[in-house]
Amino acid sequence: LNIDYKVVSFECNFVDAMGDYHPEVSNSSQFTEKQKDRIRRMQHGKQFFITNVKATGPDGITRTIAPIQVVIN
């Protein structure tokens, strides 16, 4: 299936050295400057999670998409 969805918001959850999560919200389909800065400062092998992804399909319904794990190479 080739169905276009438009991301309207998402949250990046960063994990600190103590294992605590720090969410950073974007109210668009783009990373915020703060999110990009945190990603740039991450060391190889570290990970963060993109969660609470809201996307609107061609039917106009906004859905929550499954979380995504990102590992920095």
C-alpha positions as CSV (number, residue, x, y, z in Angstrom):
1,L,0.0,0.0,0.0
2,N,1.2,3.5,-0.9
3,I,-0.8,5.7,1.5
4,D,0.4,9.2,2.3
5,Y,0.3,10.3,6.0
6,K,1.3,13.8,7.2
7,V,3.0,13.9,10.6
8,V,1.5,16.7,12.7
9,S,3.4,16.2,16.0
10,F,5.7,13.9,17.9
11,E,7.8,13.6,21.0
12,C,11.5,12.6,21.4
13,N,12.3,10.9,24.6
14,F,16.0,11.2,25.6
15,V,17.5,9.0,28.3
16,D,20.1,10.5,30.7
17,A,22.9,8.7,32.5
18,M,20.5,8.0,35.5
19,G,18.0,6.3,33.2
20,D,15.5,9.1,33.4
21,Y,13.5,10.1,30.3
22,H,13.4,13.7,29.1
23,P,10.6,14.3,26.6
24,E,11.0,17.1,24.0
25,V,7.8,17.8,21.9
26,S,7.6,19.0,18.3
27,N,4.2,20.3,17.1
28,S,5.2,19.8,13.5
29,S,6.7,17.2,11.3
30,Q,10.2,18.6,11.8
31,F,12.7,18.2,14.7
32,T,12.9,21.3,16.9
33,E,16.2,23.1,17.4
34,K,16.4,21.8,20.9
35,Q,15.8,18.2,19.7
36,K,18.4,18.6,17.0
37,D,20.9,19.9,19.5
38,R,20.4,17.0,21.9
39,I,20.7,14.5,19.0
40,R,24.0,16.2,17.8
41,R,25.4,15.9,21.4
42,M,24.6,12.2,21.7
43,Q,27.5,9.7,21.6
44,H,27.7,6.7,19.3
45,G,25.6,3.8,20.5
46,K,23.2,5.9,22.6
47,Q,19.5,5.8,21.8
48,F,16.4,7.8,22.0
49,F,12.8,7.1,21.2
50,I,10.3,8.9,19.0
51,T,6.9,8.5,20.6
52,N,3.4,9.9,20.5
53,V,3.6,10.4,16.8
54,K,0.4,11.9,15.5
55,A,-0.2,11.6,11.7
56,T,-3.2,12.4,9.5
57,G,-4.1,10.1,6.6
58,P,-5.9,10.9,3.4
59,D,-9.2,10.3,5.1
60,G,-8.5,13.3,7.5
61,I,-8.3,11.1,10.6
62,T,-5.4,11.7,12.9
63,R,-3.9,8.5,14.3
64,T,-1.1,7.7,16.8
65,I,1.8,5.8,15.2
66,A,3.9,3.1,17.0
67,P,7.0,4.4,18.8
68,I,10.4,4.3,17.0
69,Q,13.7,3.5,18.6
70,V,16.7,5.4,17.2
71,V,20.3,4.3,17.8
72,I,23.1,6.8,17.1
73,N,25.8,5.4,14.8
